Amino acid sequence: MTSCHTAWAACLNRGGKQAVTDRKVKLGIIGCGNISPQYFKGCRIFDIVDIVACADLDMSRAQAKAAEYGVRACTDEELLVDQDIDIVVNLTQPKAHCQVNLTAINAGKHVYCEKPLAINREDGRATVAAARAQGVRLGCAPDTFLGGGIQTCRKLIDDGLIGEPVAAVAFMTNHGHESWHPDPEFYYQVGGGPMLDMGPYYLTALINLIGPIKRVCGSTRITFPERIITSQPKNGKRIAVEVPTHVAGVLDFANGAVGTIITTFDVWAANLPRIEIYGSEGSLSVPDPNRFDGTVMLRRAGDNEWKAVPHTHSTDVGRGIGVADMAYGLVYGRPHRASGDLAYHVLDVMCAFEESSRTGKHIEITTTCARPAALPVGLRPGELDR
């Protein structure tokens, strides 16, 4: 057995469970809602993982996904006691993330959670602490920063093409989810809103590109206290809005860069970039951080126009690359990139915007994280380590 596989054995051999070093890392999905098909499909790109079971509070939903993707439907309890499952992928609604994460962690499972890690700092802190105490890995979406679009931007920054990053802007503007989502209520309840819903994509991308954040200030508001669903099957139902639907903030990064961010469900239309990074020697236009592809544009000092940059990394990946990267971490004994520490830092920053708006003060960020390692160039399809 190699030293890498010894590390995997040490991670997997919990509570007397025998490590198997010549098989795939097995996954069980809890939560078979709107996002789950992307994980079922995205994980299958990578040979290192194998989804073997799925569960949902609505057993008919679990059974439908199990039949569609050729896995076993079961209850949450049955999934958590299955000794063959190494990683639990938690795709439940945000308000359930903490409870499901803690239950899986206490069952000795590694956990990868949909964003956000939790709906408040206390739950996020408890989740990170529990994973450390149990000696299991904790990961969290988004993993879109591992796609070819943002990884290309990361390489351009690391290679010095824009010099030292000095500023950034990020804008997520739309008019909410009630016109298209089949079950949009939770977007306007505690645990929802544009910052907790979409902020993780933008903040994770910024931290990956620039580094951790040390201080923020923000202003928030609720523009429309009531929303009316126009999508099916709940057309006409009214939603009482419980959380801010427009969040504007300023970010002070640990390296000295200053960022501006807006996330909103209150804007009908806008003509703004998704993310731009401004450096001492040039500017970089970053594609949509909710996607794995997108056009990368660069304009260096002295250039007369923006230029498209070919992708340096594959865009033929999807949700689940972060889970596969965690599996590679287990096998090869290295940190995984979409980590619990990164997700908790993002959660801390998101909560700080509303705290700043409420108190009228700058908020010092007490958490931090390592900047995730960049993906290697030239990876073969379905692989993340060379």
Residue pairs with C-beta under 8 A, 6 or more apart in sequence:
1 9
1 21
3 333
4 331
4 332
4 333
5 21
5 331
6 333
7 330
7 331
7 332
7 333
8 19
8 21
8 330
8 331
8 332
8 333
9 19
9 21
10 19
11 110
11 135
11 136
11 137
11 330
11 333
12 19
12 20
12 86
12 330
13 19
14 108
14 134
14 135
14 136
15 108
17 83
17 108
24 47
24 48
24 49
24 50
25 48
25 49
25 50
25 86
25 87
25 327
25 330
25 331
26 49
26 50
26 51
26 52
26 84
26 85
26 86
26 87
27 43
27 49
27 50
27 51
27 52
27 85
27 86
27 87
27 88
27 89
27 323
28 51
28 52
28 53
28 54
28 55
28 79
28 80
28 82
28 85
28 87
28 88
28 89
29 36
29 39
29 40
29 51
29 53
29 54
29 55
29 65
29 88
29 89
29 91
30 54
30 55
30 56
30 76
30 79
30 88
30 89
30 90
30 91
30 92
30 100
30 104
31 55
31 56
31 90
31 91
31 92
31 93
31 96
31 100
31 114
32 54
32 55
32 56
32 58
32 61
32 62
32 64
32 65
32 91
33 56
33 61
33 91
33 92
33 93
33 183
34 181
34 182
34 183
35 91
35 114
35 319
36 54
36 65
36 91
37 65
37 68
38 318
38 319
38 320
39 51
39 89
39 91
39 319
39 320
39 323
40 51
40 65
40 68
40 69
41 318
41 320
42 317
42 318
42 319
42 320
42 321
43 49
43 51
43 320
43 323
43 324
44 51
44 320
45 316
45 317
45 318
45 320
45 321
45 324
45 381
45 382
46 320
46 321
46 324
46 327
46 382
46 383
46 384
47 382
47 383
48 324
48 327
48 328
48 331
48 384
49 87
49 320
49 323
49 324
49 327
51 69
51 71
51 89
52 71
52 72
52 82
52 84
52 85
53 66
53 71
53 72
53 73
53 74
53 78
53 79
53 82
53 85
54 62
54 65
54 66
54 69
54 71
54 72
54 73
54 74
54 79
55 62
55 73
55 74
55 75
55 76
55 78
55 79
56 62
56 65
57 76
59 73
59 75
62 73
62 74
63 73
65 71
65 73
66 72
66 73
67 73
74 82
76 100
76 103
79 85
79 88
80 88
80 103
80 104
80 107
80 109
81 107
85 109
86 109
86 110
86 327
86 330
87 109
87 110
87 111
87 112
87 137
87 323
87 326
87 327
88 100
88 104
88 109
88 110
88 111
88 112
89 112
89 113
89 323
90 97
90 100
90 101
90 104
90 111
90 112
90 113
90 114
91 114
92 100
92 114
93 186
93 191
94 114
94 116
94 118
94 119
94 186
94 191
94 192
94 196
95 119
95 186
95 189
95 190
95 191
97 113
97 114
97 116
97 117
97 118
97 119
97 123
97 127
98 118
98 119
98 123
98 124
98 126
98 127
100 113
101 111
101 113
101 117
101 118
101 127
101 130
101 138
102 126
102 127
102 130
104 111
105 111
105 127
105 130
105 131
105 134
105 136
105 138
106 130
106 134
108 134
108 136
109 136
110 136
110 137
110 138
110 139
110 326
110 330
111 131
111 136
111 137
111 138
111 139
112 138
112 139
112 140
112 141
112 322
112 323
112 326
112 338
113 127
113 138
113 139
113 140
113 141
113 343
114 140
114 141
115 140
115 141
115 142
115 200
115 201
115 343
115 346
116 124
116 140
116 191
116 196
116 199
116 200
116 343
116 346
116 347
116 350
117 124
117 127
117 128
117 140
117 340
117 343
117 344
117 346
117 347
118 124
118 126
118 127
118 347
119 190
119 191
119 196
120 351
121 347
121 348
121 351
124 343
124 344
124 347
124 348
125 344
127 138
127 340
127 344
128 138
128 340
128 341
128 344
131 137
131 138
131 340
137 326
137 329
137 330
137 336
137 340
138 339
138 340
138 343
139 322
139 323
139 325
139 326
139 336
139 338
139 339
139 340
139 343
140 322
140 338
140 339
140 340
140 342
140 343
141 200
141 319
141 322
141 338
141 343
142 200
142 201
142 204
142 289
142 290
142 322
142 338
143 319
143 320
143 321
143 322
143 323
143 325
143 337
143 338
144 150
144 201
144 204
144 205
144 289
144 290
144 291
144 292
144 319
145 151
145 154
145 204
145 205
145 208
145 289
145 337
145 338
145 372
146 292
146 317
146 321
146 322
146 325
146 337
146 338
146 375
147 291
147 292
147 293
147 313
147 314
147 315
147 317
147 321
148 292
148 293
148 311
148 312
148 313
148 314
148 315
148 316
148 317
149 286
149 287
149 288
149 291
149 292
149 293
149 294
149 295
149 296
149 311
149 315
150 205
150 208
150 209
150 286
150 287
150 289
151 312
151 313
151 374
151 375
152 296
152 309
152 310
152 311
152 312
152 313
153 209
153 277
153 284
153 286
153 287
153 296
154 208
154 209
154 374
155 312
155 313
155 374
155 377
156 162
156 284
156 296
156 298
156 309
157 165
157 209
157 210
157 277
157 279
157 284
158 374
160 281
161 279
161 281
161 282
161 284
161 298
161 300
162 277
162 278
162 279
162 280
162 281
162 282
162 283
162 284
162 298
162 300
163 279
163 280
163 281
163 282
164 279
164 280
164 281
165 209
165 210
165 253
165 255
165 257
165 277
165 278
165 279
166 256
166 257
166 258
166 278
166 279
166 280
167 257
167 258
167 259
167 260
167 277
167 278
168 206
168 209
168 210
168 251
168 257
168 258
168 259
168 260
168 275
168 276
168 277
168 278
169 259
169 260
169 261
169 273
169 275
169 276
170 202
170 203
170 205
170 206
170 259
170 260
170 261
170 262
170 274
170 275
171 261
171 262
171 270
171 272
171 273
171 274
171 275
172 194
172 198
172 199
172 201
172 202
172 262
172 263
172 264
172 274
173 262
173 263
173 264
173 267
173 270
173 272
174 264
174 265
174 267
175 265
175 266
175 267
175 268
176 184
176 187
176 188
176 227
176 245
176 265
176 266
177 184
177 187
177 265
178 184
178 187
178 227
178 228
178 229
178 230
178 231
178 239
179 230
179 231
180 231
181 187
181 231
182 231
182 232
182 233
182 234
183 234
184 227
184 229
184 231
184 234
184 239
185 229
185 237
185 239
186 192
187 193
187 197
187 265
188 227
188 239
188 240
188 241
188 242
188 243
188 245
188 265
189 242
189 243
190 242
190 243
191 243
192 242
192 243
193 243
193 244
193 245
193 247
193 265
194 244
194 245
194 246
194 247
194 263
194 264
194 265
195 244
195 247
195 263
195 350
195 353
195 354
196 243
196 350
198 263
198 290
199 247
199 261
199 263
199 346
199 350
200 343
200 346
200 350
201 289
201 290
202 261
202 263
202 274
202 275
202 289
203 213
203 261
203 346
203 349
203 350
204 289
204 338
204 342
204 343
204 346
205 275
205 286
205 289
206 213
206 251
206 253
206 259
206 261
206 275
207 213
207 342
207 345
207 346
207 369
207 371
207 372
208 371
208 372
209 277
209 286
210 253
210 255
210 257
210 259
210 277
211 253
211 254
211 255
211 257
211 371
212 253
212 254
212 345
212 365
212 368
212 369
212 371
213 251
213 252
213 253
213 254
213 259
213 345
213 349
213 365
214 252
214 253
214 254
214 364
214 365
214 368
215 251
215 252
215 362
215 363
215 364
215 365
216 249
216 250
216 251
216 252
216 349
216 352
216 353
216 356
216 362
216 363
216 365
217 249
217 250
217 353
217 356
217 361
217 362
217 363
218 247
218 248
218 249
218 250
218 352
218 353
218 354
218 356
218 357
219 247
219 248
219 249
219 356
219 357
220 244
220 246
220 247
220 248
220 353
220 354
220 357
221 244
221 245
221 246
221 266
222 241
222 243
222 244
222 245
222 246
223 245
223 246
223 266
224 241
224 245
224 266
225 240
225 241
226 238
226 239
226 240
226 241
227 238
227 239
227 241
228 236
228 237
228 238
228 239
229 235
229 236
229 237
229 238
229 239
230 236
244 354
244 357
245 264
245 265
245 266
246 262
246 263
246 264
246 265
246 266
246 267
247 261
247 262
247 263
247 264
247 353
247 354
247 357
248 260
248 261
248 262
249 260
249 261
249 262
249 353
249 356
250 258
250 259
250 260
250 261
251 258
251 259
251 260
251 261
251 349
252 258
252 259
253 259
254 368
273 285
273 286
274 286
274 287
274 288
274 289
275 285
275 286
275 289
276 283
276 284
276 285
276 286
277 283
277 284
277 286
278 284
281 300
281 301
282 298
282 299
282 300
282 301
282 303
283 298
283 299
284 296
284 297
284 298
285 295
285 296
285 297
285 298
285 299
285 306
286 296
287 293
287 294
287 295
287 296
288 294
292 315
292 317
292 318
292 321
293 311
293 315
295 308
296 308
296 309
296 311
297 306
297 307
297 308
297 309
298 306
298 307
298 309
299 305
299 306
299 307
312 377
313 375
313 377
313 379
314 379
314 381
316 381
321 384
322 336
322 337
322 338
324 384
325 336
325 337
325 338
325 384
326 336
326 338
328 334
328 336
328 384
328 385
329 335
329 336
332 385
334 385
335 370
335 373
337 372
337 373
337 375
338 372
339 369
339 370
339 372
341 367
341 369
341 370
342 369
342 370
342 372
344 367
344 369
345 365
345 367
345 368
345 369
348 365
348 366
348 367
349 365
352 363
352 365
355 363
356 362
356 363
375 384
376 385
376 386
378 386
379 385
379 386
